[in-house]
Amino acid sequence: MSHEHRHEHGGTPQRPLTETELRVRALESLLTEKGLVDPKALDALIDTYETKVGPRNGARVVARAWVDPAYKARLLNDATAAIAELGYTGRQGEEMVVLENTPTVHNMVVCTLCSCYPWPVLGLPPVWYKSPPYRSRAVLDPRGVLGEFGVALPDGVEVRVWDSTSEVRYLVLPERPPGTEGMSEGELAALVTRDSMIGVARVAPPVRPAAGTPA
């Protein structure tokens, strides 16, 4: 992987807060003191956009690729255009590349200098993605990081780490899990998680009711 990318909004892992970030924090503190903002409600709103609303877009892209070979081919050839077919465009998603996980290759994404992230398909970046430990260790010890996320890969699987930049954002196309034959596109999308599209998780097979248990 290359580290010679230019980041428009980058900095060192221990960079000070920008003037905008300082103003946002000051405004949040002021609104909280005046009782106009509930910090818990704000945290819940951020969590919604981090884990639910934003990633649902990417999940739909993944599910479409799983059920439509022609779409998958377009997605791997020109991700920006294929993603735009589903209506997902905008800032931080102008130049997209999709990385396909296979039985022999596992891709994971990091931004070593800041927190470049594909907002149109994944929403807001999680805190851990922006943290210095993840940004450094994902490069130095990717298998160790994956293990901490609960992903144990066989020795024969190649791990590829991709460094997002201000010019290019990456989305991982995870492997379709077994036991999903016959599932609809919507049902498949519901299985896809944000972390699987960053590459630090796999998509889990659907949970089937035990024999004798009402569906």
N, C-alpha and C positions, 0 to 999 in steps of 0.2 A: 504494500500500500504506500502511497505517496503522502508526504507531509508538506509538499511545496505548494499548497493551495492558498489562494488569497481569500481571507475572510473579511468582508466589509464591516462586520460588527464584532470582530474577534477581540482577543486580548489574552493575557496570560491566565493560567488557571486561578491565580489569586488576585485578579484585577479588581480595582476599586469600583464601587457602584458609579454608573454614569449619572450625569445631571438629571436626566429624565427619570431614571430609577429612583434617585433620591427624592425627586418631587412626587413621584407616585407613592412612595412610602410615607412621605410627610402628609400627603393628602389623605391617605388611608387612615393614618393615625388621627388626624383632625376630625374626619368624619366619624370615626369610632368613638372619639371622646365626646362628640356632640350627640351621640346616640343615633346617628343617621345610617350607620352601617353596622351590621352584625357580623363580626369576624367569622363565626361559624357558618353563617349563610354564604359569606364570600368564599370560604374554603369549599363549601359544597358546590358552589357555582363553578369554581375552577376545576374541581374534580370531575364535574359533569362534562366539561369541554375537553379535559385531558383523557378521560377513559370511556366516554359514552358517545357524545355527539360527533366529535371530530373523527375518532377511529371507525365509526360506523361507515363513513365514506370509503375509507380504505378497505374495510371488510367487504363492501359491495364490489369493489374492484377485484379483490381476490376471488370472491365467489363466482363472479362472471368469468374469470379466467379458468376456473376449475370446470365449469360446465360448457364453455364455448371455446373450442380449440382455435378457431379463427381469431377470436378476440385476444386469446392468450398470445398468439403469434404477433399480433399488432402491438400488444402491450410490451412484449420483450424487444420488439424492433424500434418502437417509438412510444415510450411510456407517456410522454407529455400529451401527445395527440390522443392516445387510447383512453387515458384518464379523463381527458376533456370530453370524450364521447358521452361519458356518464354525468357530465355537468360539473366536474370538480376542477376548477381552475382558480387562479388568483395568486396573490403575493406569497412568496416562499414555495411556490409550486410551478414556477415558470419553466424550469428544466428538470424533468424527472427521469430517473433511471430505475427500472425494476430488476431485481436480482432474484433468480429462481433457486430455491432450495431443492436439492435432489437427494437421493439416498447416498450419494458420494460427496456432495458439497453442501456446506452449511454457511450461509452468509449472515453477518451481523453488521450493524451500522453504528458509527460513533461520529462525533464532531470533536476533534482533538483540540481545537483552538477556542471554540465558544459553544454554541448550541444550535447550529443550523439544523433545520427540521422541516419536513414537508407538511405545513399547516393544513392545506386543503384536504389532505387525505388522512391525517393523523391528529389534527387538532393541536392543542398546546403540548409542548414537550414536558414529560414528567421531570420532577426535581432530580431524580437520580441520573437522568440522561445528561443534565447540565453540570453534574458534580465533578470536580477534579479527579477523584478516585476512579470513577467509571471512564472518564475520558483518557486517562493514562493507562489503566490496567486492561482496558479492552484491547489495546494495542500490544502491550507487553505480555499479557497472560489471558488471551481470549478464552481458552478452555476453562481456566480457573473461574473466570467471570461467569461463563455459561453454567458451570457447576453450581455456583452460588444462586443462580436463577432456577436451578433444578433441571438443567439440561445436561445429560451425560451422553456424550457422543462416542461411538466406537473409534478406535485408533485409526481405522482406515478412512474415516470421513475427514475431508479437507475443510479447514475453517478459513474463510476469507473475511477480512475486516475491511470495511469501506469507510473512508473519511469524507463525510458530507462537507460541502463548501457553500459559499454564497452563490456560486454558479450552478451547482448540481446538488439535488436532493435525491436520496435513495429510499426505495420502498422494497421490502423483502416479500416475495411471493412464497409463502410457506408451503410445505408439502400437504397435499390433501390427506387427511387422516383416513385410516381404514374404517369400514362400517358406515360410510356415508353414501353408498350407492343408493340411488333412488331419491335422495333428499333434494328438495327444491333449492333454488338459488337463495331464497330468503332464509331457509333453514341453515344452509351452509354459511351464509354471512353471519348468522348469530353465533357460530362456533369460533369465528376468527377474533383474536384479541389484538390489542395494540402492541403488546410485547412480541407477539409472533411476527408482526410486520416490521419490527425493529431488528428481529433476529435473536432475541434473548429468550425465546420460548418457542415451543411447538404447539400446533393446534391439537387439542385433545380430541379423541374420538367421542362421539355422542354417547351419553349415558342411556343405556337401554333398561327398561323396567325388568326386574327379576321375574322369572317364570312364576305365573300365578298371581303376580301383582297387577292390579288394574292400571292401564296406561293413563 
